[in-house]
Amino acid sequence: MTKGCAVASVLGMLEEREAAARTRVEGLREEAARLAEVLEAAEIELDRRVIAREEVVEALVVSAAGTAAVTEAEQETACSPVPAPVPGSTVPLWRDGLPVTVLAPDYQRILGVLEERQSAGRGPAKAKEIAVGLGLGTTPAKVEGVRSKARRLAERGWLLQEMSGMFSAGRRPVAAPDAGPSA
């Protein structure tokens, strides 16, 4: 009977350890879920703040352009050097002869990834694929930041955006937002 008692004792001890391990795993799962929620909320807040800053910068540029009231003829005859890009700067409308170097480095890198894909014979890319190509990973905050920049480039004629939301290298002229019909 001592042999049967020893086996039962060992089994009981193993069951106790299993229950303790199960309790620990459940506790860690709950903690991981809580941390995932906190991370998601922080990423959403970061995205909102980035977008807010970009919108304010864009509004200030539009406001400054309105007060500077330079005619189109004066712009064409004016011979001024292209200013160096500044991180966080706005994206100018694309036009023939405008070099890519007027864009901030982040925007230049996005164009580079898409042009590299095109030269390799691959088609348009999703924002997630662009983020991976930039070495940013696939976290929602990084992908949304890339998507925001790619949309801005597409809105201003530097990229082509398909109805599916995919982006490809290519240029197209874009009318100025306050310009009337060009008929």
trRosetta pair geometry for C-beta under 8 A, 3 or more apart (Angstrom, degrees):
i j d omega theta_ij theta_ji phi_ij phi_ji
1 4 5.6 -54 -153 41 48 110
1 5 6.0 49 150 -22 74 107
2 5 5.5 -55 -143 39 34 113
2 6 6.2 37 156 -23 66 105
3 6 5.8 -54 -148 33 29 111
3 7 6.6 29 154 -18 63 105
4 7 5.8 -53 -148 35 32 111
4 8 6.4 32 154 -17 65 107
5 8 5.8 -54 -148 38 31 111
5 9 6.2 34 152 -22 64 107
6 9 5.5 -53 -147 36 31 114
6 10 6.4 31 153 -19 65 104
7 10 5.7 -53 -148 36 31 110
7 11 6.3 31 153 -17 65 107
8 11 5.7 -53 -145 40 31 112
8 12 6.2 34 154 -21 64 106
9 12 5.7 -53 -147 36 29 112
9 13 6.4 30 153 -19 63 106
10 13 5.7 -55 -149 37 31 112
10 14 6.3 30 152 -18 65 106
11 14 5.7 -54 -146 38 31 111
11 15 6.3 34 154 -21 65 105
12 15 5.7 -52 -147 35 31 112
12 16 6.5 34 152 -20 63 103
13 16 5.7 -51 -151 32 32 113
13 17 6.6 30 152 -16 64 105
14 17 5.7 -54 -148 38 34 111
14 18 6.2 37 152 -22 66 106
15 18 5.5 -51 -145 36 32 114
15 19 6.4 34 155 -20 64 104
16 19 5.8 -54 -149 35 30 110
16 20 6.5 29 153 -17 63 106
17 20 5.7 -54 -148 37 32 112
17 21 6.3 32 153 -18 66 106
18 21 5.7 -55 -146 38 30 110
18 22 6.2 33 153 -21 65 106
19 22 5.6 -52 -145 36 31 113
19 23 6.4 33 154 -20 63 105
20 23 5.7 -52 -149 35 31 112
20 24 6.4 32 152 -19 63 106
21 24 5.6 -55 -149 37 33 113
21 25 6.3 35 153 -21 66 105
22 25 5.7 -52 -147 35 31 112
22 26 6.4 30 154 -18 64 105
23 26 5.9 -54 -148 36 30 110
23 27 6.4 32 153 -19 63 107
24 27 5.7 -56 -150 36 31 113
24 28 6.3 28 154 -16 66 107
25 28 5.8 -57 -148 39 30 109
25 29 6.3 34 153 -22 65 104
26 29 5.6 -51 -147 34 32 113
26 30 6.5 33 154 -19 64 103
27 30 5.8 -54 -152 34 31 111
27 31 6.4 29 151 -17 64 107
28 31 5.5 -53 -146 38 34 113
28 32 6.2 37 154 -21 67 104
29 32 5.7 -53 -146 36 31 111
29 33 6.4 31 154 -19 64 105
30 33 5.8 -54 -149 36 31 111
30 34 6.4 31 152 -19 64 106
31 34 5.7 -54 -149 36 32 112
31 35 6.3 29 154 -16 65 107
32 35 5.7 -55 -145 40 31 110
32 36 6.3 37 153 -24 64 104
33 36 5.6 -50 -147 32 31 114
33 37 6.7 33 153 -18 62 103
34 37 5.8 -55 -155 34 33 111
34 38 6.5 31 149 -17 65 106
35 38 5.5 -52 -145 37 37 113
35 39 6.2 39 154 -21 67 105
36 39 5.7 -52 -146 37 30 113
36 40 6.3 32 154 -20 64 105
37 40 5.8 -53 -146 35 30 111
37 41 6.5 30 155 -17 64 106
38 41 5.9 -56 -151 37 30 111
38 42 6.4 29 152 -18 64 108
39 42 5.7 -57 -147 38 31 111
39 43 6.3 31 155 -19 66 106
40 43 5.8 -53 -147 36 31 111
40 44 6.4 33 154 -19 64 105
40 140 7.4 38 -129 40 76 146
41 44 5.7 -53 -149 35 31 112
41 45 6.4 33 153 -19 64 105
42 45 5.6 -52 -148 36 32 113
42 46 6.4 36 152 -21 64 104
43 46 5.6 -51 -148 35 33 114
43 47 6.4 36 153 -20 64 103
43 139 6.9 -140 -117 159 140 107
43 140 5.4 88 146 78 148 104
43 141 3.9 -125 -152 -56 99 110
44 47 5.7 -52 -150 35 32 112
44 48 6.5 33 152 -20 64 105
45 48 5.7 -54 -149 35 32 112
45 49 6.4 28 155 -17 65 107
46 49 5.9 -59 -149 38 30 108
46 50 6.3 31 154 -19 66 106
46 141 5.4 19 81 -138 130 131
47 50 5.8 -56 -147 36 30 110
47 51 6.2 26 157 -15 66 108
47 140 8.0 -56 -52 130 136 93
47 141 5.9 -140 -56 -128 94 75
47 144 5.1 -6 -119 105 129 144
47 145 7.2 -131 -112 -62 80 76
48 51 5.9 -58 -147 40 28 109
48 52 6.2 31 155 -22 65 109
49 52 5.6 -50 -143 35 31 114
49 53 6.4 32 157 -19 64 104
50 53 6.0 -56 -151 35 29 109
50 54 6.4 25 154 -16 64 109
50 145 6.3 -41 138 -108 167 96
50 148 7.3 140 119 62 118 166
51 54 5.7 -58 -147 39 31 110
51 55 6.2 32 155 -21 66 107
51 148 6.6 -129 -93 -128 90 149
52 55 5.8 -55 -147 36 29 111
52 56 6.4 28 155 -18 64 105
53 56 5.9 -56 -149 36 31 110
53 57 6.4 30 154 -18 65 106
53 88 7.0 -56 139 -149 119 118
54 57 5.8 -53 -147 37 32 111
54 58 6.2 32 154 -19 65 108
54 88 7.4 -136 -94 -156 71 75
54 148 7.2 142 36 157 169 131
54 152 7.9 -101 177 -77 138 148
55 58 5.7 -56 -147 38 30 112
55 59 6.2 31 154 -19 65 106
56 59 5.7 -54 -145 37 31 111
56 60 6.3 32 155 -19 64 106
57 60 5.8 -56 -150 36 30 111
57 61 6.5 31 152 -20 64 105
57 88 6.2 -171 -79 157 165 92
57 89 7.3 -149 168 -134 138 29
57 90 6.0 -173 130 -57 104 92
58 61 5.7 -54 -150 34 32 111
58 62 6.5 30 153 -17 65 105
58 90 5.4 121 -100 -107 69 122
59 62 5.8 -53 -147 38 32 110
59 63 6.2 34 153 -19 65 108
60 63 5.6 -54 -145 39 31 113
60 64 6.1 31 155 -19 66 106
61 64 5.7 -54 -145 38 30 110
61 65 6.2 32 154 -21 64 106
61 90 4.8 -63 -16 -2 167 153
62 65 5.7 -54 -147 35 30 112
62 66 6.5 32 152 -21 63 104
62 177 7.8 -34 -121 60 123 138
63 66 5.7 -54 -151 32 31 112
63 67 6.6 19 156 -10 65 107
64 67 6.0 -60 -147 41 32 104
64 68 6.1 32 155 -23 66 111
65 68 5.8 -57 -143 35 30 112
66 69 7.1 16 172 -60 37 77
70 74 5.1 -117 -179 85 90 126
70 75 5.7 108 124 -61 116 89
70 78 7.7 -15 180 -24 140 148
71 74 4.7 95 59 6 82 102
71 75 7.1 -142 98 -8 44 86
72 75 5.5 -51 -150 32 36 114
72 76 6.6 33 154 -18 66 103
73 76 5.9 -55 -150 34 33 108
73 77 6.4 16 157 -6 66 110
74 77 6.1 -64 -144 46 31 100
74 78 5.8 41 156 -35 68 107
75 78 5.8 -48 -140 24 27 115
82 98 7.9 137 -113 -148 140 72
82 99 6.8 174 54 40 172 106
82 101 7.2 104 107 92 137 98
82 102 5.3 -88 178 -89 126 102
83 86 8.0 -26 139 -22 113 98
83 102 7.5 72 65 -137 64 84
84 101 8.0 -53 -131 155 59 97
85 89 5.7 -151 -163 43 72 139
85 101 7.0 -146 -15 163 111 54
85 102 6.1 121 -66 169 97 30
85 103 5.6 6 -97 114 149 21
85 104 4.4 -171 165 -85 124 44
85 105 6.8 166 97 -29 133 59
85 107 7.8 -136 -155 42 153 115
85 108 7.8 -177 30 -30 167 117
86 89 4.3 103 61 -46 82 119
86 104 6.5 -46 79 -99 31 101
87 104 5.4 109 -109 -156 39 125
87 105 6.9 -27 -87 29 86 99
87 106 7.2 81 -133 -9 84 109
88 104 6.9 135 12 -105 26 159
89 104 5.2 160 42 -58 92 112
91 103 6.3 17 -123 -119 85 94
91 104 7.9 -86 -80 12 76 94
91 107 6.1 160 -98 -118 112 159
91 152 5.1 130 18 144 142 108
91 153 6.1 -123 -158 -89 161 55
91 156 4.8 -178 118 28 111 162
91 158 6.8 -92 -180 -7 127 139
92 98 6.8 -135 97 -166 126 149
92 102 5.9 -33 25 131 127 135
92 156 6.7 137 109 -179 27 137
93 156 5.0 -133 -107 -161 47 87
93 157 6.0 53 -169 19 68 123
93 174 5.1 -133 -150 70 105 106
93 176 6.4 -98 -31 -90 162 68
94 98 6.0 -159 -150 61 53 133
94 156 5.9 117 -14 136 82 78
94 157 3.5 -133 39 98 111 110
94 158 4.9 160 -59 -69 128 63
94 171 5.3 -140 151 -153 150 103
94 172 7.3 86 75 62 130 38
94 173 7.0 -129 92 -106 87 40
94 174 6.6 81 42 10 82 103
95 98 5.1 87 57 -17 71 122
95 157 7.7 62 -54 92 47 152
95 173 6.6 51 -111 -120 63 88
96 173 7.9 -27 -28 -80 83 105
98 102 6.1 -52 177 14 95 143
99 102 6.0 124 75 -16 72 89
100 103 5.8 -43 -179 20 60 115
100 108 5.7 106 155 -120 106 92
100 111 6.1 -146 -144 90 128 160
101 108 7.4 32 -103 -96 40 135
103 107 3.9 -109 173 90 122 125
103 108 5.1 156 89 -56 113 79
103 111 7.3 102 65 -7 163 135
103 153 8.0 28 -127 -106 142 104
103 158 7.3 79 -76 -122 142 159
104 107 5.1 88 59 11 75 105
104 108 7.2 -141 97 -8 36 91
105 108 5.4 -56 -145 36 35 114
105 109 6.3 37 157 -23 68 103
106 109 5.8 -54 -153 32 30 112
106 110 6.8 32 150 -20 63 102
106 149 6.2 -99 131 -131 112 159
107 110 5.7 -49 -151 31 36 113
107 111 6.6 36 151 -15 65 103
107 149 6.0 -147 -93 -176 75 114
107 152 7.8 -80 -109 89 118 114
107 153 6.0 157 -153 -78 103 115
107 158 7.4 22 175 117 114 166
108 111 5.8 -55 -153 38 33 111
108 112 6.3 38 149 -24 65 107
109 112 5.3 -52 -147 34 34 117
109 113 6.5 37 155 -22 66 99
109 134 5.7 81 143 -121 123 106
110 113 5.9 -50 -151 30 31 110
110 114 6.7 22 154 -10 63 107
110 130 6.0 29 -140 -177 84 130
110 134 7.1 -22 -85 -71 61 129
110 146 6.7 159 -105 -154 117 86
110 149 5.8 -175 -42 118 158 120
110 150 5.8 -152 -175 -83 141 81
110 153 6.5 -161 100 -22 135 156
110 159 7.7 -56 130 -62 111 141
111 114 6.0 -63 -151 42 31 106
111 115 6.0 28 156 -17 69 111
111 153 7.0 -166 -67 -152 92 152
111 158 6.5 -75 -89 160 120 114
111 159 7.1 -139 -101 -72 78 100
111 169 6.9 91 -162 -117 68 94
112 115 5.8 -57 -140 40 28 108
112 116 6.1 31 158 -22 64 108
113 116 5.8 -57 -149 35 27 113
113 117 6.5 30 151 -20 63 104
113 125 7.4 -74 131 47 107 163
113 130 5.4 121 103 -144 147 76
113 133 4.0 111 -148 122 127 137
113 134 6.0 -67 -59 -59 145 77
114 117 5.6 -48 -148 33 35 114
114 118 6.4 35 153 -20 65 105
114 125 6.3 -138 -106 25 82 121
114 130 6.9 -12 -60 -108 89 110
114 159 6.6 56 70 -124 173 113
114 167 6.1 -76 -103 122 138 101
114 168 6.1 156 -170 -158 117 30
114 169 4.2 158 128 -57 101 85
115 118 5.6 -52 -147 36 34 113
115 119 6.3 31 155 -16 66 105
115 169 4.5 109 -82 -106 60 153
116 119 5.9 -55 -145 39 30 107
116 120 6.3 25 154 -15 63 110
116 133 7.5 167 68 -168 127 132
117 120 5.8 -65 -150 41 29 108
117 122 4.5 -77 -173 73 85 110
117 123 7.6 -44 150 72 115 19
117 125 5.8 -147 -72 -40 176 123
117 133 7.4 -63 -53 -103 110 156
117 168 7.9 -114 90 -132 122 71
117 169 7.3 164 60 -15 91 111
118 121 7.8 58 177 -61 31 17
118 122 7.3 -91 -76 63 25 64
118 168 6.6 100 -79 -170 113 90
118 169 4.5 -90 -18 35 146 125
122 125 7.6 48 126 -65 115 96
123 166 7.8 21 132 150 99 146
123 168 6.9 -58 174 -98 60 123
124 160 7.7 -96 -104 91 118 98
124 162 5.8 18 -161 -7 178 128
124 164 7.9 127 96 68 143 116
124 166 3.8 97 129 138 124 118
124 167 5.9 162 -163 75 98 25
124 168 3.9 -76 -97 -58 86 100
125 129 4.1 -126 -166 86 104 126
125 130 5.2 126 118 -54 129 81
125 133 7.3 -12 -168 -12 164 139
125 166 6.2 157 72 -162 18 93
125 167 5.9 -34 64 62 74 80
125 168 7.3 130 12 -84 69 59
126 129 4.9 97 53 5 73 101
126 130 7.3 -137 97 -4 40 86
126 165 6.9 36 -127 110 80 97
126 166 5.6 -59 -75 -106 57 81
126 167 7.8 118 -115 16 15 82
127 130 5.5 -53 -149 36 36 113
127 131 6.3 40 152 -23 68 103
127 143 5.2 102 121 -176 107 81
127 144 7.5 61 142 -90 150 24
127 146 4.9 148 -169 98 92 103
127 147 3.6 -17 -112 -76 159 86
127 150 6.0 -153 -102 25 90 143
127 165 7.6 -56 -16 153 99 103
127 167 7.4 74 -71 0 63 120
128 131 5.7 -51 -149 33 31 113
128 132 6.6 31 151 -17 63 103
128 138 5.7 34 -156 -130 99 96
128 143 5.0 -3 -92 -127 67 126
129 132 5.7 -51 -149 36 34 111
129 133 6.3 37 150 -20 64 106
130 133 5.4 -55 -150 38 33 115
130 134 6.3 29 152 -16 66 106
130 146 5.1 172 96 169 113 135
130 150 6.3 127 41 -67 173 139
130 167 6.8 7 -53 56 138 128
131 134 5.8 -59 -149 39 31 108
131 136 4.4 -83 -171 67 83 115
131 137 6.7 -47 145 72 109 34
131 138 6.3 128 97 -97 129 49
131 142 5.1 113 -154 131 132 102
131 143 4.9 -86 -24 -96 157 62
131 145 7.9 100 -103 64 114 87
131 146 4.5 -143 -72 -6 89 156
132 135 7.6 43 180 -73 33 23
132 136 7.4 -94 -73 51 23 71
132 137 7.1 40 -99 -127 62 12
132 138 6.4 6 -69 -65 95 89
134 146 6.8 -172 15 -103 145 129
136 139 7.9 -103 145 35 87 88
136 142 4.2 177 149 -174 118 133
136 143 7.9 169 104 -62 122 50
136 145 7.9 -127 179 68 159 119
136 146 6.8 176 51 -50 155 125
137 142 5.7 90 69 48 82 162
138 142 7.2 -137 -137 70 7 119
138 143 6.2 27 -157 -55 53 119
139 142 4.8 82 62 11 86 105
139 143 6.9 -166 85 -7 40 90
140 143 5.8 -60 -141 41 31 109
140 144 6.0 27 163 -18 68 110
141 144 6.1 -57 -144 39 25 107
141 145 6.4 29 155 -21 61 108
142 145 5.7 -55 -150 34 30 114
142 146 6.5 27 153 -16 64 105
143 146 5.8 -56 -151 38 32 110
143 147 6.2 34 150 -22 66 107
144 147 5.3 -49 -142 37 35 115
144 148 6.3 41 155 -24 65 102
145 148 5.8 -51 -149 32 29 113
145 149 6.6 23 154 -12 62 106
146 149 5.9 -58 -149 40 32 108
146 150 6.1 30 155 -19 68 109
147 150 5.8 -56 -142 39 29 109
147 151 6.2 32 157 -21 64 106
148 151 5.9 -54 -149 34 27 111
148 152 6.5 27 152 -19 61 106
149 152 5.6 -54 -150 35 33 113
149 153 6.5 34 152 -19 65 103
150 153 5.6 -51 -149 36 34 113
150 154 6.3 33 151 -18 66 105
150 159 6.2 -52 -166 62 75 167
150 161 7.4 123 142 -89 95 110
150 167 4.8 -88 -180 -66 129 161
151 154 5.6 -56 -148 38 32 110
151 155 6.1 35 153 -22 67 105
151 161 6.8 43 -117 -84 58 155
152 155 5.7 -50 -144 34 30 113
152 156 6.4 9 160 -2 62 112
153 156 6.2 -73 -149 49 26 97
153 158 4.1 -78 -170 70 88 117
153 159 4.3 57 118 2 109 112
153 167 7.8 61 77 -151 117 137
154 157 7.8 70 -173 -52 28 14
154 158 7.2 -86 -67 59 28 71
154 159 4.4 -60 -77 78 71 96
154 160 6.6 72 -128 -158 97 7
154 161 3.8 36 -152 -25 159 114
154 167 6.4 -119 -63 -120 123 103
155 174 7.2 86 153 -137 46 159
156 174 5.8 -138 -158 39 32 157
157 171 6.0 44 157 -166 86 70
157 172 5.0 -128 -142 74 86 61
157 173 5.9 9 -132 -133 148 13
157 174 3.9 -140 -47 -16 113 108
158 171 6.5 -22 -134 -111 31 80
159 167 5.2 -1 164 -165 135 108
159 168 7.0 147 -172 70 87 36
159 169 6.8 -65 -127 -113 76 32
159 170 6.7 74 -159 53 38 67
160 167 7.0 142 78 -159 52 57
160 168 4.9 -24 66 64 105 87
160 169 7.5 13 19 92 96 14
160 170 4.1 8 -20 61 119 121
160 172 6.7 86 -88 -12 88 119
161 165 7.1 -17 -173 -142 100 29
161 166 7.4 160 -154 82 58 36
161 167 5.5 -27 -101 -100 70 73
162 165 7.0 -42 77 26 77 20
162 166 4.8 1 40 58 118 85
162 167 7.6 -147 9 -74 81 26
162 168 7.2 54 -31 -3 103 107
175 179 5.1 -126 175 66 98 128
175 182 6.3 -142 -108 -29 127 126
176 179 4.1 97 62 -21 92 112
179 182 7.0 21 142 -63 121 95
